[in-house]
Amino acid sequence: IKNNPTKKFNAFYSPYIAERSASPLDLFAAKTQCPTFQAQGNFSSMYTYVNTSGYYPIMILSSAGDDVGDFIAKRKNSESSLVSFSFDAGLGFDYHENWFVETGLSYNQTNVKFYNRKEDVIKNTLRIVETTLIDNISGDEYTQIDTFIDQEIGVTETASLNTFKQIDIPLHIGYRLPVSRVFDLAVSAGVVVNLKTFSKGYIVDSSGVPYEFTNQANTDNLFKTQVGLSYTGRFNLETEIYPDLYLNGGLNLRYTGGNFNSVSNTVNQRFFNVGLGVGMRYKI
C-alpha cells in the first residue's frame, strides 16, 4: 500500500510516543487521568498584610514668606523629635513578573518633645492684708485694708508631648527581587493620602512665650486637619515562614511636605521620617 496506513497507525500508538503525549482516545480509557494545568506566573494573586514601624522624625522648619529667622531659632531650641510609630493593614496584589501593589488604611503618630525654660523671671504677687482696729475714744471697730506687691525672681518651665496623629490611605507599587533561595528584596514606593490629622501640644510665639495649640474647633489652627499627600519608600527583606505566610522587615521612609501648615502659620513645618519596620502578609 502506497500510503502505508498500518505503519502510521502503529506509530501513533507506539509506546515511545505514548510516554510523551496522550492520545485523544486515551481520555476514554478505563483509567483516565485528567489533564492538569499550571499557572505560568502571569496571573494575579491577592494577599492581606499588616505592618508596624518605629521611626525617628526629622523636623524641618523654614520661613513661609516673612523673615522669621529668630522665631525659627526659638522653636528649634524648644522642640526636639522623639521616637514615633505607625501601623497599617490592607490588601495587596501580586501580578506579572514579581510586581505588586498594596493599599489599605494606616495610622501614623509623630511625637515631638516641647521644653521651654526661662530664667530670671520676675513674678509679682498681689497680697491684701486686712487688719481689725479699735478706736480708743469711741471703742468702735473698723477694718484697715493694706495692699502689698511681693516680687519674686525665679525660673519657669513648660514641658509637653506634642503629637501629630494621622489617618491615611497608602498606595504602594513595588517589585520583589530574589536575592537568595530563602530571601526576596521587596522595594516599593508610593503616596499616602491623608484623611484626617489631629495636632495638639505647646509651641512658642515670636516673643518666646509658650502657649497651647490644637486643631480642634474654636482655636487658632496652626496645622491643617487634612495635609494632602506624603511620599513613602520601603526596602524590606522577605522570607516565607509557613506556606503562604511571609515575614518581612527593613527600612521605611516617609516625607510630609510643606502642606502641613495652615495659612496663619508663618513657619513651614515638614517631617522626614526614617524608621525600621516589620510586617507579615498572607496569600488568600
C-alpha positions in Angstrom: 0.0 0.0 0.0 1.4 3.3 -1.0 0.3 5.4 2.0 1.1 2.6 4.4 -1.8 3.4 6.9 -0.9 0.4 9.1 2.6 1.8 9.8 1.1 5.2 10.5 -1.5 3.7 12.9 1.2 1.7 14.7 3.4 4.7 15.1 0.6 6.7 16.6 0.2 4.1 19.3 3.8 3.3 19.8 4.9 3.1 23.4 7.7 5.6 22.8 5.3 8.3 21.8 2.6 7.4 24.3 5.0 8.2 27.1 5.3 11.8 25.9 1.8 12.7 24.7 -1.6 11.4 25.4 -3.9 10.4 22.5 -7.4 11.8 22.4 -8.7 8.3 22.7 -6.8 7.8 26.0 -9.3 10.2 27.6 -11.9 7.4 27.3 -9.7 4.6 28.7 -10.6 2.6 31.8 -8.1 4.5 34.0 -8.4 8.1 32.7 -6.1 10.7 34.2 -7.5 14.2 33.8 -5.1 16.8 32.3 -3.6 19.3 34.7 -2.8 22.9 34.1 -0.2 25.0 35.8 -0.1 28.8 36.0 2.8 30.4 34.3 3.2 33.4 36.6 1.1 35.8 34.7 -2.0 35.6 37.0 -2.7 38.0 39.8 -2.9 36.7 43.4 -4.3 38.6 46.4 -2.9 38.8 50.0 -3.6 40.6 53.2 -0.8 42.4 55.1 -0.1 44.1 58.4 3.0 46.3 59.1 4.3 48.3 62.0 7.2 50.7 62.2 9.1 52.7 64.8 10.8 55.8 63.3 12.6 59.0 64.1 11.0 62.1 62.6 13.4 64.8 61.3 11.6 68.1 61.7 12.5 70.7 59.0 11.5 74.3 59.7 11.6 77.1 57.1 10.1 80.5 56.6 6.7 80.7 54.9 7.4 84.1 53.5 8.3 86.6 56.2 11.7 86.9 57.7 11.2 84.8 60.8 14.7 83.5 61.4 14.7 84.4 65.1 11.3 82.7 65.5 12.6 79.6 63.9 15.6 79.6 66.2 13.4 79.8 69.2 11.3 76.9 68.0 14.3 74.7 67.3 15.6 75.4 70.8 12.3 74.3 72.4 11.3 71.4 70.2 13.1 68.1 69.6 12.0 64.9 67.9 11.1 61.7 69.8 10.7 58.1 68.6 7.3 57.7 66.8 5.3 54.9 65.4 3.0 53.8 62.6 0.7 50.9 61.8 -1.0 49.9 58.6 -3.1 47.0 57.2 -4.7 46.2 53.9 -4.8 44.2 50.7 -2.0 43.5 48.2 -1.9 42.1 44.7 0.9 40.1 43.1 1.0 40.4 39.3 3.2 39.8 36.3 7.0 39.4 36.8 7.2 39.9 40.6 5.5 43.3 40.6 3.0 44.1 43.4 0.6 46.8 44.5 -0.7 47.5 48.0 -3.4 49.7 49.6 -5.2 49.9 52.9 -5.5 52.1 56.0 -2.8 53.4 58.2 -2.3 55.2 61.5 0.8 57.4 62.0 1.8 59.3 65.1 4.7 61.7 65.2 5.9 62.7 68.6 7.8 65.9 69.4 9.1 66.9 72.8 8.5 70.5 73.8 10.5 72.1 76.6 10.9 75.8 77.4 12.8 77.2 80.3 13.1 80.9 81.3 15.4 82.2 84.0 15.3 85.4 85.9 11.6 85.6 85.5 10.0 88.3 87.7 6.8 87.2 89.3 4.6 89.8 91.0 2.1 88.6 93.6 -0.6 90.9 94.9 -1.1 90.5 98.7 -4.0 92.1 100.6 -3.9 92.4 104.4 -7.0 93.2 106.4 -6.5 94.4 110.0 -9.2 95.0 112.5 -8.6 98.1 114.7 -10.4 99.6 117.7 -10.9 103.3 118.1 -9.5 104.3 121.5 -12.0 107.0 122.0 -15.3 105.6 120.7 -14.5 102.0 121.1 -15.7 101.3 117.6 -14.1 98.6 115.4 -13.0 99.2 111.9 -11.1 97.3 109.2 -7.9 98.6 107.6 -7.0 97.1 104.3 -3.4 97.3 103.1 -2.2 96.2 99.6 1.3 94.9 99.0 3.1 93.6 95.9 5.5 90.8 96.6 8.2 90.3 93.9 10.0 87.0 93.2 12.7 86.2 90.8 12.9 82.6 89.6 12.6 80.1 86.8 9.6 78.9 84.8 9.5 75.6 82.9 6.9 74.3 80.4 7.1 70.7 79.1 4.8 68.9 76.8 4.5 65.9 74.4 3.4 67.3 71.1 1.6 64.8 68.9 0.6 64.8 65.2 -1.8 61.9 64.6 -2.7 61.0 61.0 -5.2 58.6 59.5 -4.2 57.8 55.9 -4.8 55.7 52.8 -1.4 54.4 51.5 -0.8 53.3 47.9 2.5 51.4 47.1 3.8 49.9 43.9 6.8 47.6 44.2 9.0 44.8 43.0 10.3 41.6 44.7 13.8 40.7 43.7 15.1 37.2 44.7 18.4 37.6 46.4 18.8 34.0 47.7 17.0 30.7 48.0 15.0 32.0 51.1 15.0 35.8 50.8 13.5 38.4 48.5 14.2 42.1 48.5 10.9 44.0 48.3 11.4 47.6 47.1 8.3 49.8 46.9 7.4 53.5 46.6 4.1 55.3 46.8 2.0 58.1 48.1 -0.1 58.5 51.2 -3.4 60.3 51.1 -4.3 61.9 54.4 -7.9 61.6 55.6 -7.6 63.4 59.0 -4.9 64.9 61.1 -5.1 65.7 64.8 -2.5 68.0 66.3 -2.0 69.2 69.9 0.8 70.4 72.2 2.7 73.5 73.0 4.7 76.0 70.9 6.4 79.3 71.5 5.2 82.6 69.9 7.5 85.1 68.2 8.5 86.6 71.6 9.4 83.1 73.0 6.3 82.7 75.3 4.9 79.2 75.2 1.2 78.6 74.5 -1.0 75.6 73.8 -2.2 74.7 70.3 -4.7 72.3 68.9 -6.5 71.9 65.6 -9.9 71.5 67.2 -12.7 74.0 66.7 -12.7 77.5 68.2 -8.9 77.7 68.3 -6.3 79.3 66.2 -5.3 76.5 63.9 -1.6 76.3 63.2 -1.8 73.0 61.3 -4.2 71.6 58.8 -6.7 68.8 59.6 -6.0 67.4 56.1 -2.4 67.6 54.9 -2.8 66.2 51.4 -0.1 63.9 50.1 3.0 62.4 51.6 5.6 60.3 49.8 7.0 56.9 51.1 9.5 54.3 50.2 10.3 50.8 51.7 13.3 48.4 51.4 12.4 45.1 53.0 13.8 41.6 53.1 11.1 39.0 53.0 11.0 35.2 53.6 8.3 32.5 53.7 7.9 31.2 57.2 4.9 29.0 56.5 3.0 28.1 53.4 1.6 31.3 52.0 2.7 33.3 55.1 5.6 35.7 54.7 7.6 37.8 57.2 9.4 41.0 56.2 11.5 43.7 57.8 13.6 46.6 56.7 13.9 50.4 56.2 10.9 52.7 55.9 10.9 56.3 54.7 8.2 59.0 54.6 8.2 62.7 53.7 5.5 65.1 54.6 5.8 68.3 52.7 5.0 72.0 53.4 1.3 71.5 53.0 1.3 70.5 56.7 0.8 74.1 57.9 -2.3 76.4 57.8 -2.2 79.8 56.2 -1.9 81.5 59.6 1.4 79.7 60.4 4.4 81.8 59.4 6.8 78.8 59.6 6.6 75.8 57.3 7.0 72.6 59.2 8.0 69.4 57.3 8.8 65.9 58.5 11.2 63.3 57.1 10.7 60.0 58.9 13.4 57.4 58.9 12.5 54.1 60.6 12.7 50.3 60.9 9.6 48.2 60.4 8.4 44.6 60.5 5.3 43.0 58.8 3.6 40.0 57.6 1.5 39.1 54.6 -0.7 36.1 53.9 -1.9 34.9 50.5 -5.6 34.4 50.2 
